[in-house]
């Protein structure tokens, strides 16, 4: 392993901490390249402030506003990316055919800037052309009325506000369908599905105050420096006051190792940093369940480690859980997790010592064949010591999108409850459909089968975010109708159907003026806090409409006999919130409470040790075996995890760099353990083809450069969304429908020993 590595273009080790001066430099570059230099500072300082707008970058909650600024590097990128001065006008579309734009990279497409006019695809010229809003609404309404409601798919991005999401679900249900493919189907659906059985709600139980009181944090399967970066301030504070942070992650991620807080004068002045993880365990991809069972196994063997009073009073099915853990052999746990028994026993002892523990987790837990069972296993571990419903303790799923949790709360679900449907009928006088609709994978399968005929996308980049790109691309092009609402151009917009419409909307940073004046929207963060967001920038174009106005316009044109006063709802968003209050539990005095800085927290019964489960108790579960995923076929099978670069937010690519992993100017990378390379006769810098090692699979990703990295043995990592092509559409968690992006069996084929130039 001491052999000198070849020099690979665009690969240079990064030795600094996360954050620090590098983050400030990146923020300055984002401002310089996207925004008016005079306007940018005031805009950024309104981010996450009581009279400002909610950052579109992540769902980490806001602290009380005591520090100078409430945004991070990636939040600044998200804001400047939206508030850019670059424009995509009708003249731009006239100069560029859709076929020509298809040849551009995803980075180039979004980098063109903000879309300024409503557009319709013109097949003869292969271009988008401007169209008046009312003409567009009328035509789409005519088309939708010709279709079976269950042939229409309604997709929502997690950046959609509560108000727009609630209007969309009302429109779809009055039309007659529960088809709601949603971005949450691709990330935390396992949480929404798994936690209700365990504790009665599909959300986390902790608040920021709990992090002030916790004695231990166990962080599993997430990279906060990139995917929820404002969390780094909280982890920084915990580490500085000596709270242990135990990390389980296949890759060594710099933000979980060392972080320099840009708001710390001392660290910035001295070029210092703070160690984050007190212990870092590089678990194999798909080995988290085995590791969790190992911790539980030793805990069950220790004297006095369990909170027996809590287990007796508040839980059910403990005996079945304990029997399964006892029957799980250490040999299987060690083999599947890639960790030593002694290491897992050490974690169990640290956990037993703590009187208040928080477990945080991300998509490294949820995006597996048994993602839902993984979530329940985390809940089980917390229940063993009564770590739900007391200060400083609880379960903390880390949402990415800024309102993905809120969308689900206000009714974006393909499986609505009878109680919710009853409230809709009572308030509006129509009977909504009760049949379960489509999630994201089911919607795609319906398109492939020719059963889905139309798709309305409220934001997002659906086709690129989904697995098995080629099948998804082809399916969307067979639709009769597609409608896309967004701020910027992306690849999904180029998958034109028989009729395709492209609608530009206001961004989070922009003034929203309706008939009664300036409007605010609301969002729900990862910790169930609901608060207002109000932009102040001049809109990118006078032709933009807000998302609520677009949804209402479509609904009004589609449902001429609608029982909903769509125009009045858009005239004043308070009217929308009044109806949310009448149909969604927990929103009592909605309009009054969002006018309080910081907003309000939705009810979370488990925090009071009230369990809204079928039994009225918190429920232990049995995770059978230790395997989270299907095993690959053939020899030399590795498990691939998909990753986001640091210059990326979901499918949005801000730049072709990944600073903390030492990558610049490229994304054709496969991170691999150097010992695994040697075992397969490969070297750092080799070029390989990757193929999926599952039955009847033909997925391939070609000409990828190997990069030696500190990653668990048997695990490789490639960038999302490019590597999504290797994930079969039906390779999912059967309980939640979530694609298993985080542990795909793959094989490598050497393509060339020649270094590929940039």
C-alpha positions in Angstrom: 0.0 0.0 0.0 3.1 2.3 0.1 3.3 2.3 -3.7 3.3 5.9 -5.0 0.0 6.7 -6.6 -0.3 8.0 -10.1 -1.2 11.6 -10.7 -4.8 11.8 -11.8 -6.1 15.1 -13.3 -8.6 16.8 -11.1 -7.7 14.8 -8.0 -5.7 16.5 -5.3 -5.8 15.6 -1.6 -7.6 18.1 0.6 -6.0 18.6 4.0 -8.0 21.4 5.5 -11.1 21.3 7.7 -14.7 21.6 6.5 -16.0 25.2 6.7 -13.4 27.8 7.5 -11.9 30.2 5.0 -12.6 27.7 2.2 -16.4 28.1 2.9 -16.2 31.9 2.9 -14.2 31.8 -0.4 -16.8 29.5 -2.0 -19.6 31.9 -0.8 -17.8 34.9 -2.3 -17.4 33.1 -5.6 -21.1 32.2 -5.7 -22.0 35.8 -5.1 -19.6 37.1 -7.7 -20.7 34.7 -10.4 -24.5 34.8 -9.8 -25.8 38.0 -8.1 -25.5 41.7 -8.1 -22.7 42.4 -5.7 -24.5 45.3 -4.0 -27.7 43.4 -3.5 -26.2 40.1 -2.3 -25.2 40.9 1.3 -28.6 42.2 2.3 -30.3 39.2 0.6 -28.1 36.7 2.4 -28.6 38.4 5.8 -32.4 38.0 5.4 -31.9 34.2 5.1 -33.6 32.4 8.0 -34.5 35.6 9.8 -38.0 36.3 11.2 -38.8 38.9 8.5 -36.9 37.1 5.8 -37.1 33.9 3.8 -36.5 30.3 4.7 -33.3 29.0 3.1 -34.1 26.6 0.2 -30.9 24.7 1.0 -31.8 22.3 3.8 -34.4 21.6 6.5 -32.2 22.1 9.6 -34.1 24.3 12.0 -33.2 27.9 13.0 -31.7 28.8 16.3 -32.8 31.9 18.1 -31.3 34.7 16.1 -28.4 35.6 18.2 -25.5 35.3 15.7 -24.7 37.7 12.9 -25.9 35.5 10.1 -28.0 32.4 9.7 -26.8 30.8 6.5 -24.0 28.5 5.5 -21.8 28.0 2.4 -24.3 25.7 0.7 -27.2 27.8 1.8 -25.5 30.8 0.2 -25.1 28.8 -3.0 -28.8 27.9 -3.0 -29.8 31.5 -2.5 -27.4 33.0 -5.1 -28.4 30.2 -7.5 -32.0 31.2 -7.3 -31.3 35.0 -7.1 -29.0 34.9 -10.1 -29.1 37.8 -12.6 -28.9 35.3 -15.5 -32.1 34.9 -17.5 -33.6 32.2 -19.9 -35.8 34.3 -22.1 -38.0 33.4 -25.1 -35.2 34.6 -27.3 -32.9 32.0 -25.6 -35.3 29.3 -26.4 -35.7 30.5 -30.0 -31.9 30.2 -30.5 -31.7 26.7 -28.9 -33.6 23.6 -29.9 -34.6 21.1 -27.3 -32.4 18.6 -29.1 -29.4 21.0 -28.8 -30.1 21.6 -25.1 -30.2 17.9 -24.5 -26.6 17.7 -25.3 -25.7 20.1 -22.5 -24.7 18.8 -19.0 -27.1 19.2 -16.1 -24.8 21.8 -14.7 -24.9 23.9 -17.9 -28.7 23.7 -18.2 -29.3 25.2 -14.7 -26.4 27.6 -15.1 -28.3 29.4 -17.9 -30.4 31.2 -15.3 -34.0 31.9 -14.4 -36.9 31.1 -16.8 -38.8 34.3 -17.5 -42.0 33.4 -19.4 -44.5 30.6 -19.6 -43.6 28.4 -22.5 -45.1 25.6 -24.6 -43.1 23.1 -26.7 -43.5 23.5 -30.5 -42.7 20.1 -32.1 -42.2 21.4 -35.7 -39.4 23.8 -34.7 -38.2 21.7 -31.7 -38.3 24.8 -29.5 -40.2 26.2 -26.5 -42.3 29.2 -27.4 -43.9 31.8 -25.1 -47.6 31.4 -24.4 -50.1 33.6 -22.3 -50.9 32.1 -18.9 -54.7 31.9 -19.4 -54.3 30.2 -22.8 -52.0 27.7 -21.2 -54.3 27.0 -18.3 -57.3 26.6 -20.6 -55.6 24.1 -22.9 -54.3 22.0 -20.0 -57.7 22.0 -18.3 -59.3 20.7 -21.6 -56.7 18.0 -21.8 -57.0 16.9 -18.2 -60.8 16.6 -18.4 -60.4 14.1 -21.2 -58.3 11.8 -19.1 -59.1 9.3 -16.4 -58.1 11.1 -13.2 -56.0 8.0 -12.2 -54.0 8.5 -15.4 -52.6 11.8 -14.0 -49.6 12.0 -11.8 -49.0 15.0 -9.4 -45.4 15.3 -8.4 -44.1 17.7 -5.7 -40.6 18.8 -4.8 -39.6 19.3 -1.2 -39.1 23.1 -1.8 -42.8 23.5 -2.4 -44.5 25.5 0.4 -47.2 24.2 2.7 -49.7 26.4 0.9 -48.9 25.3 -2.6 -48.7 21.6 -1.6 -52.0 21.8 0.1 -53.6 23.4 -2.9 -52.1 20.7 -5.2 -53.5 17.8 -3.1 -56.9 19.5 -3.0 -56.9 20.0 -6.8 -55.9 16.3 -7.4 -58.5 15.0 -5.0 -61.3 17.0 -6.4 -60.2 15.8 -9.9 -60.4 12.3 -8.5 -57.0 10.8 -7.8 -54.5 10.1 -5.0 -51.5 9.8 -7.3 -48.8 11.8 -5.5 -45.3 10.7 -6.4 -43.2 12.9 -4.2 -39.5 13.6 -3.6 -39.9 12.1 -0.1 -40.6 8.7 -1.9 -36.9 8.8 -2.8 -35.4 9.7 0.5 -37.3 9.5 3.9 -40.3 7.5 3.0 -38.9 4.7 5.1 -39.1 7.1 8.1 -42.7 8.1 7.2 -43.6 4.4 6.9 -41.5 2.9 9.7 -41.8 5.3 12.6 -45.6 5.3 12.8 -45.5 1.6 13.7 -42.7 2.1 16.3 -43.8 5.3 18.0 -47.0 6.5 16.3 -45.7 9.3 14.1 -43.6 9.5 11.0 -41.3 12.3 12.2 -38.4 12.8 14.5 -38.9 13.6 18.2 -36.0 16.0 19.0 -35.8 19.7 19.1 -32.7 22.0 19.0 -33.1 22.4 22.7 -32.5 18.6 23.1 -29.1 19.0 21.5 -28.3 21.4 24.3 -29.1 18.7 26.9 -27.9 15.6 25.2 -25.0 13.5 26.6 -24.3 11.4 23.4 -25.0 11.7 19.7 -24.8 8.6 17.4 -24.7 9.8 13.8 -25.5 7.1 11.2 -25.4 7.3 7.4 -25.2 11.0 6.7 -22.7 13.7 5.6 -23.9 17.0 7.2 -21.2 19.1 5.8 -22.8 18.8 2.4 -26.3 17.7 2.8 -27.6 19.5 5.9 -24.7 22.0 6.5 -26.3 24.2 9.2 -26.2 21.1 11.4 -22.5 21.6 11.6 -22.9 24.5 13.9 -24.8 22.3 16.3 -22.2 19.5 16.1 -19.4 22.0 16.5 -21.0 23.3 19.8 -21.5 19.7 21.1 -17.9 18.8 20.4 -16.6 22.0 22.1 -18.4 21.1 25.3 -17.2 17.5 25.3 -20.3 15.6 24.1 -19.2 12.4 22.4 -20.3 12.1 18.8 -20.0 8.5 17.5 -20.2 8.3 13.7 -21.1 5.3 11.5 -20.4 6.0 7.8 -18.7 4.0 5.0 -16.6 7.0 3.9 -14.4 9.3 5.9 -16.1 12.6 5.4 -14.2 15.7 6.3 -17.1 17.6 7.9 -17.5 14.7 10.4 -13.8 14.7 11.2 -12.8 18.4 11.5 -14.8 21.6 11.1 -13.9 25.3 11.4 -16.9 27.4 12.2 -16.9 30.6 10.0 -18.7 32.4 12.8 -15.9 31.6 15.3 -13.5 34.5 15.3 -10.9 32.5 17.1 -10.9 29.6 14.7 -10.9 31.9 11.7 -8.1 34.0 13.0 -5.9 31.1 14.1 -6.8 28.8 11.2 -7.9 26.4 13.8 -10.7 23.8 13.8 -12.6 21.4 16.0 -12.7 17.6 15.9 -16.3 16.5 15.4 -16.4 12.7 15.7 -15.1 11.3 18.9 -15.1 7.9 17.3 -15.5 7.1 13.6 -16.6 3.6 12.5 -16.5 2.9 8.7 -19.4 0.5 8.5 -19.8 -1.4 5.2 -22.5 -0.2 2.8 -25.7 -2.0 3.9 -24.1 -3.0 7.2 -25.9 -0.6 9.5 -28.5 -3.1 10.6 -25.8 -5.6 11.6 -24.0 -2.8 13.6 -27.2 -1.8 15.4 -28.0 -5.4 16.3 -24.5 -5.8 17.6 -24.8 -2.7 19.9 -28.2 -4.0 21.1 -26.8 -7.5 21.6 -24.1 -6.3 24.0 -26.5 -3.9 25.7 -28.9 -6.8 26.4 -26.0 -8.8 28.0 -24.9 -5.9 30.3 -26.2 -5.7 33.8 -28.5 -2.7 34.5 -28.1 -1.3 30.9 -31.8 -1.3 30.1 -34.5 1.0 31.3 -36.8 -1.8 32.4 -39.4 0.5 34.0 -39.8 2.4 30.7 -39.9 -0.9 28.7 -42.6 -2.3 31.0 -44.8 0.8 31.1 -44.4 2.1 27.6 -43.5 -0.7 25.1 -44.8 -3.9 23.6 -43.1 -6.9 21.9 -39.8 -6.5 23.7 -39.4 -10.3 24.3 -39.6 -11.1 20.6 -37.1 -8.4 19.8 -34.7 -9.6 22.6 -35.0 -13.2 21.5 -34.0 -12.3 17.9 -31.1 -10.2 19.0 -29.9 -13.0 21.2 -30.1 -15.5 18.3 -28.1 -13.3 16.0 -24.5 -14.6 15.9 -21.6 -12.3 16.3 -19.9 -13.9 13.3 -22.8 -12.7 11.1 -22.8 -9.2 12.7 -19.1 -8.7 12.1 -19.1 -10.1 8.6 -22.0 -7.9 7.4 -21.1 -4.7 9.3 -17.4 -4.9 8.5 -16.8 -3.9 12.2 -15.2 -5.8 15.0 -17.2 -7.1 17.9 -15.0 -5.2 20.4 -15.9 -1.9 18.6 -19.6 -2.5 18.8 -19.4 -3.5 22.4 -17.5 -0.2 23.0 -20.4 1.7 21.5 -22.8 -0.2 23.6 -20.9 0.8 26.8 -20.9 4.4 25.8 -24.6 4.3 25.1 -25.3 2.6 28.5 -23.3 5.4 30.2 -25.4 8.2 28.6 -28.6 9.3 30.3 -29.7 11.1 27.2 -28.9 10.0 23.7 -29.9 11.3 20.3 -29.5 9.2 17.2 -29.4 11.1 13.9 -29.6 9.4 10.6 -29.8 10.1 6.9 -30.3 8.3 3.6 -27.5 5.9 4.4 -30.2 4.2 6.6 -33.4 4.7 4.5 -32.2 4.0 0.9 -31.9 0.2 1.3 -34.1 -2.8 0.6 -34.9 -2.9 4.3 -34.8 0.9 4.9 -38.1 0.9 6.8 -36.9 -2.0 9.0 -33.6 0.0 9.6 -35.6 3.0 10.9 -37.5 0.8 13.3 -34.3 -0.8 14.5 -32.9 2.6 15.4 -36.2 3.2 17.3 -35.7 -0.1 19.1 -32.2 0.8 20.2 -33.6 4.1 21.7 -36.5 2.4 23.4 -34.1 0.0 25.2 -32.9 2.9 27.4 -36.1 5.1 27.3 -34.5 7.6 25.0 -37.7 8.9 23.6 -39.8 11.4 25.5 -37.2 12.9 27.8 -35.0 16.0 27.4 -31.8 15.5 25.4 -32.9 12.3 23.8 -34.8 11.0 20.8 -34.7 10.1 17.1 -33.6 12.6 14.5 -34.1 11.8 10.8 -32.3 14.4 8.7 -34.4 15.8 5.9 -32.7 17.4 3.0 -35.3 19.5 1.2 -36.4 22.6 3.1 -40.1 21.5 3.2 -40.2 17.8 2.3 -41.6 17.1 5.7 -44.2 19.9 5.5 -45.5 18.6 2.1 -46.4 15.3 3.7 -47.9 16.9 6.8 -50.4 18.9 4.7 -51.6 16.0 2.6 -49.1 15.1 -0.1 -49.5 11.3 0.3 -50.7 8.5 -2.0 -52.2 6.8 1.1 -54.4 9.3 2.8 -56.1 8.4 6.0 -59.9 8.0 6.2 -60.0 10.8 8.8 -58.3 13.2 6.5 -60.5 12.4 3.6 -63.6 12.8 5.8 -62.4 16.3 6.8 -61.9 17.2 3.1 -65.5 16.1 2.3 -66.9 17.9 5.3 -65.2 21.2 4.5 -65.6 21.2 0.7 -68.7 19.0 0.0 -67.1 16.6 -2.5 -66.1 13.0 -1.9 -62.4 12.6 -2.4 -61.1 9.2 -3.7 -60.1 6.7 -1.1 -58.1 4.2 -3.4 -54.4 4.4 -2.8 -52.5 6.2 -5.5 -49.0 6.0 -7.0 -45.7 6.8 -5.3 -42.7 7.8 -7.4 -41.7 4.3 -8.5 -45.3 3.2 -9.1 -45.9 6.4 -11.1 -42.9 5.6 -13.3 -44.0 2.0 -13.8 -47.5 3.3 -14.8 -45.9 5.6 -17.4 -43.8 2.7 -18.7 -46.9 0.5 -19.0 -48.8 3.3 -20.8 -51.3 3.6 -18.0 -50.3 7.1 -16.8 -51.0 9.7 -19.5 -50.1 13.0 -17.9 -47.8 14.4 -15.2 -47.8 17.7 -13.4 -44.5 18.5 -11.7 -44.5 21.1 -9.0 -40.7 21.7 -9.0 -37.9 19.2 -9.0 -36.1 17.2 -11.7 -38.1 14.0 -11.5 -36.6 11.9 -14.3 -33.0 12.6 -13.3 -33.7 11.9 -9.6 -35.2 8.5 -10.3 -33.3 5.2 -10.7 -32.9 3.5 -14.1 -32.7 6.8 -16.1 -33.1 5.3 -19.6 -36.5 3.7 -18.8 -37.7 6.8 -17.0 -36.6 9.1 -19.9 -38.4 7.0 -22.5 -41.5 6.7 -20.4 -41.9 10.5 -19.9 -41.6 11.1 -23.6 -44.6 8.8 -24.2 -47.0 10.9 -22.1 -49.9 12.8 -23.6 -49.2 15.8 -21.4 -46.5 17.1 -19.1 -46.5 20.3 -17.1 -43.4 21.5 -15.3 -43.3 24.3 -12.7 -39.8 25.6 -11.8 -37.4 28.4 -11.6 -34.6 27.0 -13.9 -34.2 24.7 -16.8 -33.4 21.1 -16.1 -33.2 17.8 -18.0 -36.7 16.6 -17.1 -38.1 19.7 -18.9 -36.5 18.4 -22.2 -38.3 15.1 -22.1 -41.1 16.4 -24.2 -44.5 14.7 -24.3 -47.2 15.1 -27.0 -47.8 18.4 -25.2 -45.3 20.0 -22.8 -45.7 23.2 -20.9 -42.9 25.0 -18.9 -44.1 27.4 -16.2 -41.7 29.7 -14.4 -42.6 30.5 -10.7 -41.5 32.9 -8.1 -38.5 31.8 -6.0 -38.3 31.7 -2.2 -36.2 35.0 -2.2 -38.7 37.0 -4.2 -41.6 39.3 -3.4 -45.0 37.6 -3.8 -47.6 40.3 -4.3 -51.2 39.1 -4.7 -54.5 41.1 -4.8 -54.5 41.8 -1.1 -50.8 42.7 -0.9 -47.5 41.0 0.0 -47.8 37.3 0.9 -45.8 34.9 3.1 -45.7 31.1 2.7 -44.8 28.6 5.4 -42.6 25.6 5.7 -41.9 22.9 8.3 -38.4 22.0 9.2 -36.9 18.6 10.3 -38.0 19.2 13.9 -41.6 20.0 13.1 -41.3 23.8 13.5 -43.6 25.6 11.2 -42.6 29.2 10.3 -43.2 31.9 7.8 -41.0 32.8 4.8 -41.3 36.0 2.9 -39.0 37.1 0.0 -38.1 40.7 -0.8 -36.3 40.6 -4.1 -37.8 42.0 -7.2 -39.1 38.9 -9.2 -36.8 37.7 -12.0 -39.5 38.6 -14.5 -42.9 40.4 -14.4 -44.3 37.2 -16.1 -43.7 35.0 -13.1 -46.6 33.6 -11.0 -46.4 32.1 -7.5 -46.7 28.3 -7.1 -50.1 28.7 -5.4 -51.3 30.9 -8.2 -50.2 28.4 -10.8 -51.9 25.5 -9.0 -55.1 27.5 -8.6 -55.0 28.5 -12.3 -54.7 24.9 -13.4 -57.5 23.8 -11.0 -59.8 26.6 -12.0 -59.4 25.7 -15.7 -59.7 22.0 -15.2 -62.7 22.0 -12.7 -65.2 24.6 -14.0 -67.8 23.4 -11.4 -65.3 23.3 -8.6 -66.5 23.7 -5.0 -63.3 25.6 -4.1 -63.0 29.4 -4.4 -59.5 29.2 -6.0 -59.2 32.9 -6.8 -60.0 33.9 -3.3 -57.5 31.5 -1.8 -54.7 33.0 -4.0 -55.7 36.6 -3.3 -54.7 36.1 0.4 -52.7 33.1 1.6 -54.3 33.5 5.0 -57.4 32.0 3.4 -55.4 28.9 2.4 -54.0 28.6 5.9 -57.5 28.9 7.4 -58.5 25.8 5.4 -55.4 23.9 6.3 -56.3 24.6 9.9 -59.7 23.0 9.3 -58.4 19.9 7.5 -55.0 19.1 9.1 -54.6 18.4 12.8 -52.1 20.5 14.8 -52.6 23.8 12.9 -54.8 25.5 15.4 -54.6 29.3 15.2 -52.3 28.9 12.2 -52.3 32.4 10.9 -51.8 33.9 14.4 -48.9 31.6 15.3 -46.8 32.0 12.2 -46.8 35.8 12.9 -44.7 35.0 16.0 -41.0 35.0 15.2 -39.8 31.4 14.9 -43.4 30.1 14.4 -44.7 27.1 16.3 -44.1 23.4 16.8 -46.6 20.8 15.6 -47.8 18.3 18.2 -45.4 15.3 18.7 -47.2 13.0 21.2 -44.1 10.7 21.7 -42.3 13.6 23.3 -44.8 13.4 26.1 -44.6 9.5 26.0 -48.0 9.3 24.4 -47.9 6.7 21.7 -50.5 7.0 18.9 -49.9 3.5 17.7 -52.6 0.8 17.2 -51.8 -0.6 20.7 -51.2 2.7 22.5 -47.6 1.6 23.3 -44.2 2.1 21.6 -43.6 -1.1 19.6 -40.4 -3.1 19.4 -39.8 -4.8 16.0 -37.9 -7.8 14.8 -35.3 -7.3 12.0 -34.8 -10.7 10.6 -31.2 -11.6 9.9 -28.6 -9.0 9.3 -28.9 -8.3 5.5 -30.3 -4.9 4.4 -30.1 -5.7 0.7 -30.1 -8.4 -1.9 -26.8 -10.0 -2.5 -25.2 -9.6 -5.9 -24.6 -12.4 -8.3 -21.2 -13.7 -9.4 -17.7 -13.0 -8.2 -15.9 -9.9 -7.0 -19.2 -8.1 -6.2 -18.9 -4.7 -4.5 -21.6 -2.5 -3.0 -22.0 0.9 -4.5 -23.4 3.9 -2.6 -24.5 7.0 -4.5 -23.0 10.3 -3.1 -23.5 14.0 -3.5 -20.6 16.3 -4.1 -20.0 19.4 -2.0 -21.0 21.6 -4.9 -24.4 20.0 -5.3 -27.9 20.1 -3.9 -29.8 17.0 -4.8 -29.8 17.0 -8.7 -28.7 20.7 -8.8 -24.9 20.9 -9.6 -23.4 24.2 -8.6 -20.0 23.4 -10.0 -18.0 20.4 -11.1 -16.0 20.3 -7.9 -16.1 18.3 -4.6 -13.7 20.3 -2.4 -13.6 18.1 0.7 -12.9 14.9 -1.3 -10.2 16.7 -3.4 -12.0 16.5 -6.7 -12.1 19.4 -9.1 -13.6 19.8 -12.6 -15.0 16.3 -12.9 -17.7 13.8 -11.7 -16.7 10.6 -13.5 -15.3 9.2 -10.3 -15.6 5.9 -8.4 -14.2 6.1 -4.8 -12.7 2.7 -3.8 -10.7 1.2 -1.0 -7.1 0.8 -2.0 -6.9 -2.8 -0.6 -9.9 -3.7 -2.7 -8.2 -2.3 -5.8 -5.1 -4.4 -5.2 -7.2 -7.5 -4.7 -8.8 -7.0 -8.1 -5.6 -6.0 -9.8 -6.6 -2.4 -10.2 -4.9 0.9 -9.3 -5.7 4.5 -8.5 -6.4 6.3 -11.8 -7.5 3.2 -13.8 -10.6 3.5 -16.0 -13.4 1.0 -15.5 -16.9 0.2 -16.6 -19.4 -0.6 -13.8 -22.2 -3.1 -14.2 -25.1 -3.9 -11.9 -24.7 -7.5 -10.4 -28.3 -8.4 -10.0 -30.4 -11.0 -11.9 -31.5 -9.9 -15.4 -29.8 -6.6 -15.0 -28.2 -4.8 -18.0 -27.4 -1.5 -16.3 -23.9 -0.1 -17.1 -21.9 3.1 -16.4 -18.9 3.4 -18.6 -15.5 5.0 -18.5 -15.3 5.9 -14.8 -12.0 6.7 -13.1 -11.0 5.0 -9.9 -9.9 7.1 -7.0 -8.3 5.6 -3.9 -10.2 6.7 -0.8 -10.8 5.9 2.8 -13.9 3.9 2.4 -15.0 0.6 4.0 -13.8 -2.6 2.4 -16.2 -4.0 -0.2 -17.8 -0.6 -0.7 -17.5 1.9 -3.6 -19.0 5.3 -4.0 -20.1 7.2 -7.2 -21.9 10.4 -7.8 -25.6 10.9 -7.8 -27.5 11.3 -10.1 -25.1 10.0 -12.7 -24.8 6.6 -11.0 -28.6 6.3 -10.8 -28.5 4.4 -14.1 -27.0 1.5 -12.1 -30.1 1.3 -9.8 -32.9 -0.9 -11.2 -36.3 0.7 -10.9 -37.6 -2.3 -8.9 -34.6 -2.4 -6.5 -36.6 -0.9 -3.7 -37.6 -1.2 -0.1 -40.9 -3.1 -0.5 -42.5 -1.5 2.6 -41.9 2.2 1.6 -41.2 2.0 -2.1 -37.9 3.9 -1.6 -35.2 3.1 -4.2 -32.1 1.4 -2.8 -29.5 4.0 -3.9 -27.2 3.2 -1.0 -26.2 -0.4 -1.6 -26.3 -1.6 -5.2 -24.3 -4.8 -6.0 -21.8 -4.0 -8.8 -18.9 -5.5 -10.6 -16.0 -3.6 -12.3 -14.4 -4.3 -15.6 -11.1 -2.7 -16.4 -11.4 -0.4 -19.4 -7.9 1.1 -19.6 -4.8 1.8 -17.6 -4.5 5.1 -19.4 -5.2 8.2 -17.4 -8.1 10.1 -18.7 -7.4 13.9 -19.2 -9.9 16.5 -18.1 
